[in-house]
Amino acid sequence: MLSQHYRLTKRGELMAVLRHGAMVRGGGLTVRVLPTGRQGSRFAFVVSNKVSKHAVQRNRLRRQLRELVRAMLPEVAGGYDVVVTVQPGRPVRTTVALKDSLAIALRRVRLLSL
């Protein structure tokens, strides 16, 4: 479980990242990043109704993404707010494929060391 310290929870902060953050797409994910200067990075995960009409599937994807980020935290650069959005129209993915897509996207925005 990703602790509250690493979660982006306030609507205004989330909207700031969506409006002004640098964006990378790939592997069924969109990652937006906004530098904040804080000690650690904070994450938010967006899985819309367009991805799946079933709340169980959307929540499962959110939980998988949170767990993958929690495992990657020691390697993630600090000082950023990050919003990870699952793109609609993609089939439900395995955890391994989701991990690879997330790692590639975080490397492309230079949040994850090679």
C-alpha positions as CSV (number, residue, x, y, z in Angstrom):
1,M,0.0,0.0,0.0
2,L,1.3,3.4,-1.0
3,S,1.3,5.6,2.2
4,Q,-0.6,8.8,2.4
5,H,2.7,10.8,2.3
6,Y,3.2,9.7,-1.3
7,R,-0.3,10.3,-2.6
8,L,-1.6,13.4,-4.4
9,T,-5.0,13.9,-2.9
10,K,-6.2,17.5,-3.3
11,R,-8.2,18.4,-6.4
12,G,-6.4,21.7,-7.0
13,E,-3.0,20.1,-7.0
14,L,-4.2,17.3,-9.3
15,M,-5.6,19.8,-11.7
16,A,-2.4,21.8,-11.7
17,V,-0.4,18.7,-12.7
18,L,-3.0,17.9,-15.5
19,R,-2.9,21.5,-16.8
20,H,0.8,22.4,-16.5
21,G,2.7,19.1,-16.2
22,A,5.0,17.5,-18.8
23,M,3.2,14.6,-20.5
24,V,4.4,11.2,-21.8
25,R,2.2,8.6,-23.4
26,G,3.0,5.0,-24.1
27,G,2.0,1.4,-23.3
28,G,-1.6,2.4,-22.5
29,L,-0.6,4.9,-19.8
30,T,-0.3,8.7,-19.8
31,V,2.1,10.2,-17.2
32,R,2.1,13.9,-16.3
33,V,4.8,15.3,-14.1
34,L,5.1,18.7,-12.4
35,P,8.2,19.7,-10.4
36,T,7.3,20.9,-6.9
37,G,10.5,21.1,-4.9
38,R,9.2,18.9,-2.1
39,Q,11.2,16.2,-0.4
40,G,9.5,13.2,-2.1
41,S,7.3,12.7,-5.1
42,R,3.5,12.3,-4.8
43,F,1.4,10.2,-7.1
44,A,-2.3,10.1,-8.2
45,F,-3.9,7.5,-10.4
46,V,-6.8,8.1,-12.8
47,V,-8.8,5.2,-14.3
48,S,-12.0,6.5,-15.9
49,N,-15.3,4.8,-16.7
50,K,-14.1,4.7,-20.3
51,V,-11.5,2.1,-19.3
52,S,-14.1,-0.2,-17.8
53,K,-17.7,0.2,-16.8
54,H,-17.0,-2.2,-13.8
55,A,-15.8,-0.5,-10.7
56,V,-14.0,-3.7,-9.6
57,Q,-11.8,-3.7,-12.7
58,R,-11.0,0.1,-12.3
59,N,-10.2,-0.3,-8.6
60,R,-8.0,-3.3,-9.4
61,L,-6.0,-1.3,-11.9
62,R,-5.6,1.5,-9.4
63,R,-4.4,-0.8,-6.7
64,Q,-1.9,-2.5,-9.1
65,L,-0.5,0.9,-10.1
66,R,-0.2,2.0,-6.4
67,E,1.6,-1.2,-5.5
68,L,4.0,-0.9,-8.5
69,V,4.8,2.7,-7.6
70,R,5.4,1.7,-4.0
71,A,7.9,-0.9,-5.1
72,M,9.7,1.6,-7.3
73,L,9.8,4.4,-4.7
74,P,13.5,4.0,-3.7
75,E,14.5,4.6,-7.4
76,V,12.1,7.5,-8.0
77,A,13.4,11.0,-8.0
78,G,11.9,13.3,-5.4
79,G,10.3,16.7,-5.8
80,Y,7.6,16.0,-8.3
81,D,3.8,15.5,-8.4
82,V,2.9,12.7,-10.8
83,V,-0.5,11.8,-12.3
84,V,-0.7,8.3,-14.0
85,T,-3.8,7.9,-16.3
86,V,-4.8,4.6,-17.8
87,Q,-5.8,5.2,-21.5
88,P,-9.2,4.0,-22.5
89,G,-9.6,1.4,-25.3
90,R,-6.7,-0.8,-24.1
91,P,-7.4,-4.4,-22.9
92,V,-7.0,-5.2,-19.3
93,R,-3.3,-5.8,-18.8
94,T,-1.2,-8.2,-16.8
95,T,0.7,-6.8,-13.8
96,V,4.0,-7.5,-15.6
97,A,3.0,-5.6,-18.7
98,L,1.7,-2.8,-16.5
99,K,5.0,-2.6,-14.6
100,D,7.0,-2.4,-17.8
101,S,4.8,0.3,-19.2
102,L,5.0,2.3,-16.0
103,A,8.8,1.9,-15.7
104,I,9.3,3.0,-19.4
105,A,7.0,6.1,-18.9
106,L,8.8,7.1,-15.6
107,R,12.2,6.8,-17.3
108,R,11.0,8.9,-20.2
109,V,10.1,11.7,-17.8
110,R,13.4,11.1,-16.0
111,L,11.9,10.2,-12.7
112,L,13.3,6.7,-12.7
113,S,17.0,5.9,-12.9
114,L,18.1,3.6,-15.7
